[in-house]
């Protein structure tokens, strides 16, 4: 599996529902199989982003937290 990130979306400082709305727009513009890194500071993304991926058929490759920052790797389905 190629883990080269194709695009990074930084939603730092934004709160629900903005990070997921921006994620939806970013994923729409990517080719199938592309890898997107999402950086967020809103703790609700820990719930919202996995649900977003499951609902729309994208793969949540990784999710981690570093202090108050959350980082997600999403492969477009």
PDB file as gemmi writes it, atoms N, CA and C in Angstrom:
CRYST1    1.000    1.000    1.000  90.00  90.00  90.00 P 1                      
ATOM      1  N   UNK A   1       0.844  -1.191   0.000  1.00  0.00           N  
ATOM      2  CA  UNK A   1       0.000   0.000   0.000  1.00  0.00           C  
ATOM      3  C   UNK A   1       0.883   1.246   0.000  1.00  0.00           C  
ATOM      4  N   UNK A   2       0.539   2.172  -0.871  1.00  0.00           N  
ATOM      5  CA  UNK A   2       1.290   3.424  -0.964  1.00  0.00           C  
ATOM      6  C   UNK A   2       0.742   4.401   0.069  1.00  0.00           C  
ATOM      7  N   UNK A   3       1.618   4.869   0.974  1.00  0.00           N  
ATOM      8  CA  UNK A   3       1.189   5.796   2.014  1.00  0.00           C  
ATOM      9  C   UNK A   3       1.604   7.236   1.739  1.00  0.00           C  
ATOM     10  N   UNK A   4       1.769   7.587   0.469  1.00  0.00           N  
ATOM     11  CA  UNK A   4       2.088   8.958   0.100  1.00  0.00           C  
ATOM     12  C   UNK A   4       0.824   9.802   0.212  1.00  0.00           C  
ATOM     13  N   UNK A   5       0.894  10.850   1.004  1.00  0.00           N  
ATOM     14  CA  UNK A   5      -0.257  11.725   1.194  1.00  0.00           C  
ATOM     15  C   UNK A   5      -0.414  12.600  -0.049  1.00  0.00           C  
ATOM     16  N   UNK A   6      -1.631  12.576  -0.606  1.00  0.00           N  
ATOM     17  CA  UNK A   6      -1.918  13.363  -1.808  1.00  0.00           C  
ATOM     18  C   UNK A   6      -2.377  14.774  -1.480  1.00  0.00           C  
ATOM     19  N   UNK A   7      -2.983  14.951  -0.321  1.00  0.00           N  
ATOM     20  CA  UNK A   7      -3.511  16.265   0.042  1.00  0.00           C  
ATOM     21  C   UNK A   7      -3.606  16.348   1.569  1.00  0.00           C  
ATOM     22  N   UNK A   8      -3.382  17.537   2.118  1.00  0.00           N  
ATOM     23  CA  UNK A   8      -3.550  17.772   3.552  1.00  0.00           C  
ATOM     24  C   UNK A   8      -4.611  18.843   3.751  1.00  0.00           C  
ATOM     25  N   UNK A   9      -5.529  18.555   4.655  1.00  0.00           N  
ATOM     26  CA  UNK A   9      -6.586  19.487   5.018  1.00  0.00           C  
ATOM     27  C   UNK A   9      -6.393  19.854   6.484  1.00  0.00           C  
ATOM     28  N   UNK A  10      -6.120  21.114   6.753  1.00  0.00           N  
ATOM     29  CA  UNK A  10      -5.919  21.584   8.120  1.00  0.00           C  
ATOM     30  C   UNK A  10      -7.166  22.329   8.577  1.00  0.00           C  
ATOM     31  N   UNK A  11      -7.885  21.724   9.519  1.00  0.00           N  
ATOM     32  CA  UNK A  11      -9.101  22.343  10.045  1.00  0.00           C  
ATOM     33  C   UNK A  11      -8.887  22.852  11.471  1.00  0.00           C  
ATOM     34  N   UNK A  12      -7.645  23.073  11.838  1.00  0.00           N  
ATOM     35  CA  UNK A  12      -7.320  23.548  13.187  1.00  0.00           C  
ATOM     36  C   UNK A  12      -8.091  24.819  13.515  1.00  0.00           C  
ATOM     37  N   UNK A  13      -8.654  24.851  14.727  1.00  0.00           N  
ATOM     38  CA  UNK A  13      -9.389  26.023  15.179  1.00  0.00           C  
ATOM     39  C   UNK A  13     -10.853  26.031  14.794  1.00  0.00           C  
ATOM     40  N   UNK A  14     -11.271  25.088  13.966  1.00  0.00           N  
ATOM     41  CA  UNK A  14     -12.677  25.026  13.545  1.00  0.00           C  
ATOM     42  C   UNK A  14     -13.422  24.004  14.394  1.00  0.00           C  
ATOM     43  N   UNK A  15     -14.725  24.218  14.538  1.00  0.00           N  
ATOM     44  CA  UNK A  15     -15.550  23.343  15.355  1.00  0.00           C  
ATOM     45  C   UNK A  15     -16.694  22.769  14.537  1.00  0.00           C  
ATOM     46  N   UNK A  16     -17.228  21.665  15.023  1.00  0.00           N  
ATOM     47  CA  UNK A  16     -18.333  20.950  14.394  1.00  0.00           C  
ATOM     48  C   UNK A  16     -19.428  21.945  14.001  1.00  0.00           C  
ATOM     49  N   UNK A  17     -19.896  21.857  12.770  1.00  0.00           N  
ATOM     50  CA  UNK A  17     -19.696  20.822  11.759  1.00  0.00           C  
ATOM     51  C   UNK A  17     -18.643  21.173  10.700  1.00  0.00           C  
ATOM     52  N   UNK A  18     -17.930  22.274  10.875  1.00  0.00           N  
ATOM     53  CA  UNK A  18     -17.018  22.747   9.822  1.00  0.00           C  
ATOM     54  C   UNK A  18     -15.953  21.732   9.387  1.00  0.00           C  
ATOM     55  N   UNK A  19     -15.248  21.046  10.305  1.00  0.00           N  
ATOM     56  CA  UNK A  19     -14.224  20.109   9.835  1.00  0.00           C  
ATOM     57  C   UNK A  19     -14.765  19.030   8.895  1.00  0.00           C  
ATOM     58  N   UNK A  20     -15.931  18.477   9.215  1.00  0.00           N  
ATOM     59  CA  UNK A  20     -16.500  17.424   8.362  1.00  0.00           C  
ATOM     60  C   UNK A  20     -17.028  18.008   7.056  1.00  0.00           C  
ATOM     61  N   UNK A  21     -17.562  19.203   7.090  1.00  0.00           N  
ATOM     62  CA  UNK A  21     -18.018  19.842   5.845  1.00  0.00           C  
ATOM     63  C   UNK A  21     -16.830  20.084   4.914  1.00  0.00           C  
ATOM     64  N   UNK A  22     -15.722  20.565   5.478  1.00  0.00           N  
ATOM     65  CA  UNK A  22     -14.523  20.785   4.667  1.00  0.00           C  
ATOM     66  C   UNK A  22     -13.951  19.464   4.164  1.00  0.00           C  
ATOM     67  N   UNK A  23     -13.998  18.431   5.016  1.00  0.00           N  
ATOM     68  CA  UNK A  23     -13.538  17.105   4.617  1.00  0.00           C  
ATOM     69  C   UNK A  23     -14.367  16.588   3.444  1.00  0.00           C  
ATOM     70  N   UNK A  24     -15.662  16.753   3.513  1.00  0.00           N  
ATOM     71  CA  UNK A  24     -16.546  16.304   2.434  1.00  0.00           C  
ATOM     72  C   UNK A  24     -16.162  16.968   1.112  1.00  0.00           C  
ATOM     73  N   UNK A  25     -15.918  18.267   1.136  1.00  0.00           N  
ATOM     74  CA  UNK A  25     -15.518  18.988  -0.079  1.00  0.00           C  
ATOM     75  C   UNK A  25     -14.150  18.540  -0.570  1.00  0.00           C  
ATOM     76  N   UNK A  26     -13.208  18.312   0.336  1.00  0.00           N  
ATOM     77  CA  UNK A  26     -11.853  17.907  -0.060  1.00  0.00           C  
ATOM     78  C   UNK A  26     -11.860  16.520  -0.685  1.00  0.00           C  
ATOM     79  N   UNK A  27     -12.596  15.593  -0.097  1.00  0.00           N  
ATOM     80  CA  UNK A  27     -12.652  14.220  -0.622  1.00  0.00           C  
ATOM     81  C   UNK A  27     -13.284  14.204  -2.007  1.00  0.00           C  
ATOM     82  N   UNK A  28     -14.277  15.017  -2.209  1.00  0.00           N  
ATOM     83  CA  UNK A  28     -14.970  15.059  -3.495  1.00  0.00           C  
ATOM     84  C   UNK A  28     -14.007  15.388  -4.644  1.00  0.00           C  
ATOM     85  N   UNK A  29     -13.008  16.208  -4.372  1.00  0.00           N  
ATOM     86  CA  UNK A  29     -12.073  16.632  -5.413  1.00  0.00           C  
ATOM     87  C   UNK A  29     -10.916  15.667  -5.649  1.00  0.00           C  
ATOM     88  N   UNK A  30     -10.803  14.606  -4.827  1.00  0.00           N  
ATOM     89  CA  UNK A  30      -9.696  13.660  -4.955  1.00  0.00           C  
ATOM     90  C   UNK A  30     -10.085  12.468  -5.826  1.00  0.00           C  
ATOM     91  N   UNK A  31      -9.079  11.871  -6.451  1.00  0.00           N  
ATOM     92  CA  UNK A  31      -9.295  10.653  -7.223  1.00  0.00           C  
ATOM     93  C   UNK A  31      -9.469   9.475  -6.274  1.00  0.00           C  
ATOM     94  N   UNK A  32     -10.194   8.471  -6.695  1.00  0.00           N  
ATOM     95  CA  UNK A  32     -10.368   7.260  -5.904  1.00  0.00           C  
ATOM     96  C   UNK A  32      -9.007   6.663  -5.565  1.00  0.00           C  
ATOM     97  N   UNK A  33      -8.829   6.259  -4.306  1.00  0.00           N  
ATOM     98  CA  UNK A  33      -7.561   5.696  -3.858  1.00  0.00           C  
ATOM     99  C   UNK A  33      -6.584   6.722  -3.319  1.00  0.00           C  
ATOM    100  N   UNK A  34      -6.888   8.001  -3.471  1.00  0.00           N  
ATOM    101  CA  UNK A  34      -6.007   9.062  -2.957  1.00  0.00           C  
ATOM    102  C   UNK A  34      -6.005   9.054  -1.436  1.00  0.00           C  
ATOM    103  N   UNK A  35      -4.891   9.501  -0.864  1.00  0.00           N  
ATOM    104  CA  UNK A  35      -4.736   9.553   0.586  1.00  0.00           C  
ATOM    105  C   UNK A  35      -4.777  11.002   1.051  1.00  0.00           C  
ATOM    106  N   UNK A  36      -5.664  11.278   1.987  1.00  0.00           N  
ATOM    107  CA  UNK A  36      -5.872  12.620   2.521  1.00  0.00           C  
ATOM    108  C   UNK A  36      -5.494  12.643   3.999  1.00  0.00           C  
ATOM    109  N   UNK A  37      -4.678  13.618   4.387  1.00  0.00           N  
ATOM    110  CA  UNK A  37      -4.358  13.836   5.803  1.00  0.00           C  
ATOM    111  C   UNK A  37      -5.245  14.972   6.300  1.00  0.00           C  
ATOM    112  N   UNK A  38      -5.922  14.742   7.419  1.00  0.00           N  
ATOM    113  CA  UNK A  38      -6.753  15.767   8.035  1.00  0.00           C  
ATOM    114  C   UNK A  38      -6.172  16.086   9.407  1.00  0.00           C  
ATOM    115  N   UNK A  39      -5.951  17.360   9.662  1.00  0.00           N  
ATOM    116  CA  UNK A  39      -5.476  17.840  10.953  1.00  0.00           C  
ATOM    117  C   UNK A  39      -6.618  18.635  11.580  1.00  0.00           C  
ATOM    118  N   UNK A  40      -6.919  18.325  12.840  1.00  0.00           N  
ATOM    119  CA  UNK A  40      -8.040  18.986  13.503  1.00  0.00           C  
ATOM    120  C   UNK A  40      -7.705  19.239  14.973  1.00  0.00           C  
ATOM    121  N   UNK A  41      -8.428  20.188  15.565  1.00  0.00           N  
ATOM    122  CA  UNK A  41      -8.306  20.444  16.997  1.00  0.00           C  
ATOM    123  C   UNK A  41      -9.631  20.207  17.718  1.00  0.00           C  
ATOM    124  N   UNK A  42     -10.687  19.955  16.990  1.00  0.00           N  
ATOM    125  CA  UNK A  42     -12.005  19.721  17.578  1.00  0.00           C  
ATOM    126  C   UNK A  42     -12.114  18.258  18.015  1.00  0.00           C  
ATOM    127  N   UNK A  43     -12.279  17.998  19.313  1.00  0.00           N  
ATOM    128  CA  UNK A  43     -12.379  16.615  19.789  1.00  0.00           C  
ATOM    129  C   UNK A  43     -13.545  15.835  19.172  1.00  0.00           C  
ATOM    130  N   UNK A  44     -14.585  16.505  18.730  1.00  0.00           N  
ATOM    131  CA  UNK A  44     -15.725  15.795  18.136  1.00  0.00           C  
ATOM    132  C   UNK A  44     -15.346  15.091  16.833  1.00  0.00           C  
ATOM    133  N   UNK A  45     -14.197  15.467  16.243  1.00  0.00           N  
ATOM    134  CA  UNK A  45     -13.768  14.773  15.019  1.00  0.00           C  
ATOM    135  C   UNK A  45     -13.429  13.317  15.304  1.00  0.00           C  
ATOM    136  N   UNK A  46     -13.116  12.987  16.563  1.00  0.00           N  
ATOM    137  CA  UNK A  46     -12.841  11.592  16.921  1.00  0.00           C  
ATOM    138  C   UNK A  46     -14.070  10.714  16.703  1.00  0.00           C  
ATOM    139  N   UNK A  47     -15.235  11.289  16.797  1.00  0.00           N  
ATOM    140  CA  UNK A  47     -16.485  10.591  16.540  1.00  0.00           C  
ATOM    141  C   UNK A  47     -16.933  10.797  15.096  1.00  0.00           C  
ATOM    142  N   UNK A  48     -16.859  12.043  14.628  1.00  0.00           N  
ATOM    143  CA  UNK A  48     -17.437  12.397  13.335  1.00  0.00           C  
ATOM    144  C   UNK A  48     -16.680  11.834  12.133  1.00  0.00           C  
ATOM    145  N   UNK A  49     -15.359  11.861  12.169  1.00  0.00           N  
ATOM    146  CA  UNK A  49     -14.591  11.430  10.994  1.00  0.00           C  
ATOM    147  C   UNK A  49     -14.696   9.920  10.770  1.00  0.00           C  
ATOM    148  N   UNK A  50     -14.581   9.071  11.795  1.00  0.00           N  
ATOM    149  CA  UNK A  50     -14.810   7.641  11.539  1.00  0.00           C  
ATOM    150  C   UNK A  50     -16.216   7.349  10.999  1.00  0.00           C  
ATOM    151  N   UNK A  51     -17.229   8.046  11.515  1.00  0.00           N  
ATOM    152  CA  UNK A  51     -18.600   7.855  11.017  1.00  0.00           C  
ATOM    153  C   UNK A  51     -18.712   8.319   9.571  1.00  0.00           C  
ATOM    154  N   UNK A  52     -18.089   9.438   9.246  1.00  0.00           N  
ATOM    155  CA  UNK A  52     -18.078   9.955   7.878  1.00  0.00           C  
ATOM    156  C   UNK A  52     -17.503   8.905   6.925  1.00  0.00           C  
ATOM    157  N   UNK A  53     -16.355   8.335   7.316  1.00  0.00           N  
ATOM    158  CA  UNK A  53     -15.686   7.344   6.468  1.00  0.00           C  
ATOM    159  C   UNK A  53     -16.550   6.102   6.282  1.00  0.00           C  
ATOM    160  N   UNK A  54     -17.109   5.595   7.370  1.00  0.00           N  
ATOM    161  CA  UNK A  54     -17.939   4.392   7.297  1.00  0.00           C  
ATOM    162  C   UNK A  54     -19.174   4.625   6.441  1.00  0.00           C  
ATOM    163  N   UNK A  55     -19.803   5.769   6.604  1.00  0.00           N  
ATOM    164  CA  UNK A  55     -21.037   6.072   5.880  1.00  0.00           C  
ATOM    165  C   UNK A  55     -20.796   6.227   4.382  1.00  0.00           C  
ATOM    166  N   UNK A  56     -19.658   6.846   4.006  1.00  0.00           N  
ATOM    167  CA  UNK A  56     -19.396   7.133   2.592  1.00  0.00           C  
ATOM    168  C   UNK A  56     -18.436   6.146   1.932  1.00  0.00           C  
ATOM    169  N   UNK A  57     -17.978   5.140   2.670  1.00  0.00           N  
ATOM    170  CA  UNK A  57     -17.166   4.084   2.070  1.00  0.00           C  
ATOM    171  C   UNK A  57     -15.703   4.429   1.876  1.00  0.00           C  
ATOM    172  N   UNK A  58     -15.179   5.327   2.687  1.00  0.00           N  
ATOM    173  CA  UNK A  58     -13.761   5.659   2.642  1.00  0.00           C  
ATOM    174  C   UNK A  58     -13.046   4.880   3.741  1.00  0.00           C  
ATOM    175  N   UNK A  59     -11.749   4.636   3.565  1.00  0.00           N  
ATOM    176  CA  UNK A  59     -10.982   3.890   4.558  1.00  0.00           C  
ATOM    177  C   UNK A  59     -10.281   4.853   5.510  1.00  0.00           C  
ATOM    178  N   UNK A  60     -10.539   4.680   6.799  1.00  0.00           N  
ATOM    179  CA  UNK A  60      -9.802   5.434   7.808  1.00  0.00           C  
ATOM    180  C   UNK A  60      -8.533   4.645   8.078  1.00  0.00           C  
ATOM    181  N   UNK A  61      -7.437   5.065   7.448  1.00  0.00           N  
ATOM    182  CA  UNK A  61      -6.167   4.346   7.510  1.00  0.00           C  
ATOM    183  C   UNK A  61      -5.517   4.495   8.875  1.00  0.00           C  
ATOM    184  N   UNK A  62      -5.581   5.689   9.448  1.00  0.00           N  
ATOM    185  CA  UNK A  62      -4.959   5.945  10.746  1.00  0.00           C  
ATOM    186  C   UNK A  62      -5.650   7.120  11.414  1.00  0.00           C  
ATOM    187  N   UNK A  63      -5.640   7.084  12.746  1.00  0.00           N  
ATOM    188  CA  UNK A  63      -6.158   8.193  13.544  1.00  0.00           C  
ATOM    189  C   UNK A  63      -5.304   8.267  14.805  1.00  0.00           C  
ATOM    190  N   UNK A  64      -4.745   9.445  15.075  1.00  0.00           N  
ATOM    191  CA  UNK A  64      -3.959   9.586  16.294  1.00  0.00           C  
ATOM    192  C   UNK A  64      -4.097  10.990  16.854  1.00  0.00           C  
ATOM    193  N   UNK A  65      -3.684  11.118  18.097  1.00  0.00           N  
ATOM    194  CA  UNK A  65      -3.776  12.386  18.809  1.00  0.00           C  
ATOM    195  C   UNK A  65      -2.411  12.751  19.348  1.00  0.00           C  
ATOM    196  N   UNK A  66      -2.038  14.015  19.166  1.00  0.00           N  
ATOM    197  CA  UNK A  66      -0.795  14.544  19.715  1.00  0.00           C  
ATOM    198  C   UNK A  66      -1.151  15.825  20.459  1.00  0.00           C  
ATOM    199  N   UNK A  67      -1.295  15.725  21.764  1.00  0.00           N  
ATOM    200  CA  UNK A  67      -1.737  16.887  22.540  1.00  0.00           C  
ATOM    201  C   UNK A  67      -3.163  17.231  22.182  1.00  0.00           C  
ATOM    202  N   UNK A  68      -3.385  18.474  21.747  1.00  0.00           N  
ATOM    203  CA  UNK A  68      -4.734  18.891  21.368  1.00  0.00           C  
ATOM    204  C   UNK A  68      -4.970  18.806  19.861  1.00  0.00           C  
ATOM    205  N   UNK A  69      -4.067  18.139  19.152  1.00  0.00           N  
ATOM    206  CA  UNK A  69      -4.216  17.968  17.698  1.00  0.00           C  
ATOM    207  C   UNK A  69      -4.567  16.526  17.370  1.00  0.00           C  
ATOM    208  N   UNK A  70      -5.488  16.381  16.441  1.00  0.00           N  
ATOM    209  CA  UNK A  70      -5.900  15.067  15.961  1.00  0.00           C  
ATOM    210  C   UNK A  70      -5.488  14.972  14.489  1.00  0.00           C  
ATOM    211  N   UNK A  71      -4.954  13.823  14.119  1.00  0.00           N  
ATOM    212  CA  UNK A  71      -4.525  13.622  12.740  1.00  0.00           C  
ATOM    213  C   UNK A  71      -5.163  12.341  12.213  1.00  0.00           C  
ATOM    214  N   UNK A  72      -5.720  12.433  11.022  1.00  0.00           N  
ATOM    215  CA  UNK A  72      -6.395  11.302  10.389  1.00  0.00           C  
ATOM    216  C   UNK A  72      -5.824  11.111   8.988  1.00  0.00           C  
ATOM    217  N   UNK A  73      -5.679   9.862   8.595  1.00  0.00           N  
ATOM    218  CA  UNK A  73      -5.329   9.517   7.211  1.00  0.00           C  
ATOM    219  C   UNK A  73      -6.520   8.788   6.637  1.00  0.00           C  
ATOM    220  N   UNK A  74      -7.024   9.302   5.535  1.00  0.00           N  
ATOM    221  CA  UNK A  74      -8.233   8.755   4.916  1.00  0.00           C  
ATOM    222  C   UNK A  74      -7.921   8.431   3.460  1.00  0.00           C  
ATOM    223  N   UNK A  75      -8.250   7.197   3.063  1.00  0.00           N  
ATOM    224  CA  UNK A  75      -8.096   6.802   1.663  1.00  0.00           C  
ATOM    225  C   UNK A  75      -9.490   6.843   1.023  1.00  0.00           C  
ATOM    226  N   UNK A  76      -9.613   7.629  -0.045  1.00  0.00           N  
ATOM    227  CA  UNK A  76     -10.891   7.766  -0.716  1.00  0.00           C  
ATOM    228  C   UNK A  76     -11.286   6.444  -1.342  1.00  0.00           C  
ATOM    229  N   UNK A  77     -12.524   6.050  -1.073  1.00  0.00           N  
ATOM    230  CA  UNK A  77     -13.063   4.812  -1.611  1.00  0.00           C  
ATOM    231  C   UNK A  77     -13.480   4.944  -3.050  1.00  0.00           C  
TER     232      UNK A  77                                                      
END                                                                             
